Amino acid sequence: MRDKENMSGDGVFGQNGPAGNAKASPAPSAGLKRLDDGVYQDCQLVARTLEAEADLDGREIRFGELYESDRLLLADECEYQKYTILIQKVAFASRSDRSALHKGRVLRGVVAEILRYREQ
């Protein structure tokens, strides 16, 4: 059986996504705060996550959704929590309409390869 780990600030998911999304954890440089549900490239927040699940045996993280992801470069490495990842698959991508809760590009069914643990 594969080792799976739910990912959020307190390690708990509710029916509608991770609990504690707004909690911050320390960044590796300059004393900046990082969001637990944030995806970063070059120390910049480029996306937010919903329903993240790590499969450590398979060395991948599956995201139900990445939102506010307009600045996310899919071909580049990203940092998510304690991992350096590379997005391998996106099942569906769309631009949210103006009345949507989350603005910008929305990616669903995202699978990312865990490349290594990020230096803290």
C-alpha positions in Angstrom: 0.0 0.0 0.0 1.3 3.4 -0.9 2.2 6.0 1.8 -0.2 8.9 1.4 -0.2 12.2 3.2 -2.8 14.9 3.2 -1.3 18.3 2.9 -2.4 21.5 4.6 -1.3 23.7 7.5 -2.5 21.3 10.1 -2.5 18.1 8.1 -6.3 17.8 8.0 -8.7 18.0 5.1 -12.4 18.7 5.2 -14.9 17.7 2.6 -14.4 21.0 0.7 -10.6 21.2 0.9 -7.7 21.8 3.3 -8.3 23.3 6.7 -6.1 26.2 7.7 -5.2 27.4 4.2 -4.2 30.9 5.4 -1.5 29.7 7.9 2.0 30.7 7.0 5.3 28.9 7.3 8.8 30.4 7.2 10.6 30.8 3.9 14.1 29.7 3.4 15.5 33.2 2.8 15.0 36.8 3.8 12.6 35.9 6.7 9.5 36.0 4.4 6.3 34.2 5.2 4.9 31.5 2.9 1.3 30.3 2.7 0.9 26.6 3.4 -1.4 26.4 0.3 1.0 28.4 -1.9 3.0 27.3 -4.9 6.2 29.4 -5.4 8.6 30.1 -8.2 11.6 32.3 -7.7 10.3 33.2 -4.2 7.1 34.5 -5.7 3.6 33.2 -5.0 2.4 31.9 -8.4 -0.6 29.7 -7.4 -2.8 28.5 -4.5 -3.9 24.9 -4.0 -7.0 23.0 -3.0 -7.2 19.3 -2.1 -3.5 18.4 -2.2 -2.4 14.8 -1.5 1.1 13.5 -1.4 2.0 10.0 -2.5 5.5 9.7 -1.1 6.1 6.2 -2.4 5.1 7.3 -5.9 7.1 10.6 -5.4 4.2 12.8 -6.6 1.6 15.2 -5.3 -1.9 15.4 -6.7 -3.8 18.7 -6.5 -7.5 18.8 -7.0 -7.1 22.4 -8.1 -4.6 25.1 -8.6 -6.1 28.6 -8.7 -4.8 32.1 -9.2 -2.2 30.4 -11.4 -1.7 33.0 -14.2 2.0 33.5 -13.2 2.7 29.8 -12.9 5.2 28.5 -15.5 4.3 24.9 -16.0 7.7 23.9 -17.4 9.7 25.3 -14.5 10.3 23.8 -11.0 8.1 25.0 -8.2 8.2 24.9 -4.4 5.2 23.7 -2.4 5.5 23.4 1.4 8.7 21.3 2.0 9.0 20.0 -1.6 10.5 21.1 -4.9 8.1 19.8 -7.6 7.6 19.8 -11.3 4.1 19.7 -12.8 3.7 16.7 -15.0 0.0 16.6 -15.9 -3.0 19.0 -16.0 -6.4 17.3 -16.6 -8.3 20.6 -17.2 -7.4 24.3 -17.5 -9.8 27.2 -17.7 -10.0 30.9 -17.0 -12.5 31.8 -14.2 -15.3 34.1 -15.0 -15.5 37.5 -13.3 -18.1 36.4 -10.8 -16.1 33.3 -9.6 -14.7 33.1 -6.1 -11.2 32.5 -7.3 -9.8 34.8 -10.1 -7.4 33.9 -12.9 -6.4 30.6 -14.5 -7.7 27.5 -12.8 -6.0 24.1 -13.2 -7.7 20.9 -12.1 -6.5 17.3 -11.8 -2.8 18.4 -11.5 -0.1 15.8 -10.9 3.4 17.0 -9.9 6.5 15.0 -9.5 8.4 15.5 -6.2 12.0 16.2 -7.2 13.5 16.7 -3.8 12.9 18.1 -0.3 13.3 21.9 -0.2 16.0 23.3 2.1 14.3 25.0 5.0 
